[in-house]
C-alpha cells in the first residue's frame, strides 16, 4: 500500500537514495531541503518540495503524513571541530528534531512513525564490543547523539513509534568516508588510519536503504537500532580490502599524531573505533546483502 512519506535532509547521501527508492515503489514522497532547486535536480519525481529552516519556521508539513524520516544534520567530519562547528553539529540535529516533534505534537493527523538517523558515536571510543543495550560512552559525539535521541524519544508521548537508526560508516563510492579514501589509494599512498587495529564498523549504502525499509515494514521495531554490517573488520583489514579491489598497495599508514594535527578532536572518531553489532536487526531476522567487506567493496566500486 502506498504511503505518504516526508524525508528531511533529502539531498544527502542517504536521503536521495531513500527518496528515489520510495518514489520508484509508488509512494508519495515529500522532500524537505534547504534548497528546493537542488532537491528538484537530485530527486526529480517527488510529490512535493518544501524549503525549511528549522530555526525560523514550524514544521507544519508533518500533518497528514504516514512516516517522517529525519536525516537533517551538519556534516560532522566536514571540517576541524571548532566551537562553532560543534555548535552547528549539535543544533542542526537536536534543535531540528525538537521542531519536528513539536509539530507532530500539534498535528491533528499524526504520522505512525518518526524514524531519524543517529550514529554509533553514541558508544564513545575504545576497543570494546557494543550493541543497542550498551550504555552511552564519553566524548562529544556521544553527547550529541544522546541529546538527539532524547529529543526524538519525546514523540513517543504522542503514541508515535520512534526509531533511532545508529548508522555505522556508510560506504558509497560517490560520497562519505569511502570517497575520501579512494584518491590516496589511486595515487599509491593509501593505507590504514592510525594503528589499524581499531574497529571499522561499516555498512553499505544499499543495506542502509534496505534497513530503513525494513524498519517501516516491521512496526514492532522501535528505539535505537544499530545499522552496521555483521562483517565488522579492523581498519587494517578494511584498508587491505580496498587496496585489493583498487589493485593498489595499502602500506602507507597515517600515524595518529598526523590525524590529530589535521583533524584535532575529530581524529578520535577515526582512531578509536568500537566493535558495534546490531542485536536488534539480528533478533528481527534482517537479511544483509553485504557482509563480506571485500565483496561489498567490489560491488560498490564496480
BELNOR-V287583 format. One line per field, one symbol per residue. psi: psi as a letter, one per 30 degrees, with the letter a starting at -180 (. if undefined). burial: 1 if it has 24 or more other ideal C-beta (glycine too) atoms within 12 Angstrom, else 0. A space follows every 10 residues. Layout:
psi: ???
burial: ???
This chain:
psi: kkljkkjlhf fleeeeeeee eeeefgljkk kklfjeeeee eeifglelkk kkjfffklhf ffkglekkjj gkkkjegflk ileeeeeeee efeeeeeeee eeeeefkejl lfkjkkkalf fefbllilkk affklkalle eeeeeeeeee eefffffghk kkkjjjkajk kkfglaeeef feeeefgggl alkbffflki jlkleefeee eeeeeefjff klakkkilkf hklleeeeee eeeeefhllh fjkjleeeee eefbfffefe eikkjkljee eeeghkjkej ekeeeeeeee f.
burial: 0011111111 1111111111 1110001111 1111000010 0110011111 0101000010 1100111111 1111011000 1000110111 1111111111 1111101001 1111111111 1111100001 1101011011 1101111111 1111100101 1111111111 1110111101 1101100001 1111110111 1111111111 1111110000 1111111111 1111111111 1110110101 0011000010 0010111111 1111111101 1000010101 0011011001 10
